[in-house]
């Protein structure tokens, strides 16, 4: 029971850290976007095109990937999911082994000596 509690605690800590980093990424995206719009408006870096739109779009795409990882992928593919998949695969392998063993036993029984 103690080990389960520790695993739950570690998982909760990991999820909180992931969410904290995601929120920081969001704030950084907003502040960075504002800075880039201002820099683009005043042509601070010598570019006359709308480079800020492309940079913000690329950054937003990366943020969306980060969001998907935290709230979709890691939420459903956690330790419980891993355990369930391992158990399912072990059971599937055991069924195959049992079938092969039954077939071998049947073949040895029907084989004339």
N, C-alpha and C positions, 0 to 999 in steps of 0.2 A: 504493500500500500504506500509506503514511504517513497519508493522509487517512482510510482505513478504520479504522486504529488510533485516530486522534483521535476519530472518530465513535463507536467502541465505548467509548472512555474517557468521552466526554461522556454517552453513554447510561447507562453504569454510574453515573456521578456523579449524574445526574438520578434514577435509580431509588433510589439510596442515600438521597438527600435526601427523596424521597417517602416512603420507609419510615420514615425518622427522624421526619418530621413526623407520620406516622400513629401511631407509637409514643408520641410526645409527646401526641398527641390522646387516646390510650387512657389514659395515666397521668392526664392532666387530667380525663378523664371519671370515672375511679375516685375521685380525690381530691375532685372537685366533687360527685360523688354522695354521698360520705360526709358532706361539709359540708352538703349540702342535707338529708339525712336527719336530721342532728343539729339543724340549724336548724328543720326541720319539727317534730321531737320537742319542742323547747323553745318552739315558737311564737315564734321570734325575730323574725319579720317581721309578726306580728299576724294571720297567717292561721291559721284553725283546721282547714281541710280538708287533705287529703293532696296539696298542691300539688307536693311534691317528686317524687312518683311521676310526675306528668304532665311535669314539667320533665326528669326523667331519661329518661323514655321518648322525648321529643322529641330530646334530645341523643343518645341511643343510636341513634335512627333516622338522625340526621346522621352519626354515626360509622360506621354500616353503609354508608351511601352513600360515605363517604370510603374505607372498606375496599374496596368494590367497584371504585371508580375506580383505586385503587393496584394491587390484586392481580388484577383481572379485566380491566377495560377497557384500562388502560395496558399491561398485560402482553402482551395479544394484538394491540393496535392500536399497535404501535411503528413505528419507521422502516422496518423490513423489510416490515411489512404495508402501509405507505403506498406503498413502492416497488413492491410486487407489484400493488397495486390500480392504480397509475398505468400500469404496464406492461401489465396486462390491458386497461385501457380504451384505451390507445394501440393495442394490437394489434386490438382490436375496431373501433376507428375506421378503422384501416388496411384491415381486411377489407371494411368498408362502402365505403370509397373505391375499393378494387380492384374490387369488384362493380359499382359505378356506372361506373367507367372501362371495364370490359369491356362493360357494357350499351351505353354510348355508342359504343364502337368497333363493336359488332355492329350497332347502328342505323345508323351512318354507312356501313357496308359493304353493308347490304341496301337502303339508300335509293337509288332510281334518280336518276341525275344528269341 
